Every structure is written in C-alpha cells, then in structure tokens.
Amino acid sequence: MKSMAAAARSLTRAKDNRNEFTVLRRNVESAEKAYDTAMQRHVVSQVKAVRVKPTFACSIRQPFRADFPTQRSPSTSPCRWSGNDGAVSGSCC
C-alpha cells in the first residue's frame, strides 16, 4: 500500500512539473513574440525617421546666380514636405 501511495505522489509531482513547464514555455513564447513585435516597430520607426530628414544635397548652397534670389522665405520654397511618409515633392534646392 505504501508503495502505491508513493507512486501516486510521484506521478502527481511529475504532472505538476509538466504543467508548470508548459506554463513557463508559453510565457517564453509570449515574451519572444512581444520582443519581435517591439523590434519590428523600432526598425519601422527608424526607417521613417531617416526618410523625414532632408537629403544632404538640399543643404548645400547653390552657386550664386544674379537672376536667382539668394534667400528664400519658407513660403516661397519649392520644397514641400508631406509629413507622415517623408516624401518630398518639388525641388529642395
């Protein structure tokens, strides 16, 4: 009788350990998914941030031409930023 009770306790402990392992494995899978999602959002955010910045060519001063004004006000600039996607229409320079 004692050996049956010991075997039952041992079996119960093994089932409890298996259940605990299953829960921990699901927690790891959930954490991995959360990490992958966060990393993907970070990369997308970085790409969008880079696309919004003006190009180097736009920051270079053009050679002086007498028939072309040297200073432009922001309202007369042909460079138009669309904002969200970072696309530029017109010429920045």
C-alpha positions as CSV (number, residue, x, y, z in Angstrom):
1,M,0.0,0.0,0.0
2,K,2.8,2.4,0.9
3,S,4.5,1.9,-2.5
4,M,1.2,2.7,-4.3
5,A,0.8,5.9,-2.3
6,A,4.4,6.8,-3.0
7,A,3.9,6.1,-6.7
8,A,0.7,8.2,-6.8
9,R,2.6,11.1,-5.1
10,S,5.4,10.8,-7.6
11,L,3.0,10.7,-10.5
12,T,1.2,13.8,-9.1
13,R,4.5,15.7,-8.8
14,A,5.5,14.7,-12.3
15,K,2.2,16.0,-13.7
16,D,2.6,19.3,-11.7
17,N,6.1,19.7,-13.0
18,R,4.9,19.1,-16.6
19,N,2.1,21.7,-16.1
20,E,4.5,24.2,-14.7
21,F,6.9,23.6,-17.6
22,T,4.0,24.1,-20.1
23,V,3.1,27.5,-18.5
24,L,6.7,28.6,-18.5
25,R,7.2,27.6,-22.1
26,R,4.1,29.6,-23.1
27,N,5.5,32.6,-21.2
28,V,8.7,32.4,-23.1
29,E,6.9,32.1,-26.4
30,S,4.8,35.2,-25.5
31,A,7.9,37.1,-24.5
32,E,9.6,36.2,-27.8
33,K,6.5,37.4,-29.8
34,A,6.5,40.7,-27.8
35,Y,10.2,41.2,-28.4
36,D,9.9,40.5,-32.1
37,T,6.9,43.0,-32.4
38,A,8.8,45.7,-30.5
39,M,11.9,45.2,-32.6
40,Q,9.9,45.4,-35.8
41,R,8.2,48.6,-34.7
42,H,11.6,50.0,-33.7
43,V,13.0,49.3,-37.2
44,V,10.0,50.8,-38.9
45,S,10.2,53.9,-36.7
46,Q,13.9,54.3,-37.5
47,V,13.3,54.0,-41.2
48,K,10.5,56.6,-41.1
49,A,12.8,58.9,-39.1
50,V,15.5,58.6,-41.7
51,R,13.1,59.3,-44.5
52,V,11.9,62.5,-43.0
53,K,15.3,64.1,-42.8
54,P,16.2,66.3,-45.8
55,T,18.9,65.0,-48.1
56,F,22.5,66.3,-48.0
57,A,22.1,67.7,-51.4
58,C,19.3,70.0,-50.2
59,S,21.5,71.5,-47.6
60,I,24.3,72.5,-50.0
61,R,24.2,76.1,-51.1
62,Q,23.8,76.5,-54.8
63,P,26.2,78.8,-56.8
64,F,25.1,82.4,-56.9
65,R,23.2,83.5,-59.9
66,A,22.2,87.1,-60.4
67,D,18.8,86.3,-61.9
68,F,18.0,83.9,-58.9
69,P,17.2,85.3,-55.4
70,T,19.8,84.3,-52.8
71,Q,17.4,84.0,-49.9
72,R,14.1,82.1,-50.0
73,S,11.4,82.5,-47.5
74,P,9.8,79.2,-46.3
75,S,6.6,80.2,-48.1
76,T,8.2,80.5,-51.5
77,S,10.4,77.4,-51.2
78,P,9.5,74.8,-53.9
79,C,10.4,72.0,-51.4
80,R,7.2,70.6,-49.9
81,W,7.3,68.0,-47.1
82,S,4.3,65.7,-46.9
83,G,5.0,64.9,-43.2
84,N,4.0,61.3,-42.4
85,D,5.8,59.4,-45.1
86,G,8.7,61.8,-45.5
87,A,8.1,62.2,-49.3
88,V,9.3,65.4,-50.9
89,S,7.7,67.0,-53.9
90,G,9.3,69.6,-56.0
91,S,13.0,70.6,-55.8
92,C,14.6,71.3,-52.4
93,C,17.5,73.2,-53.8
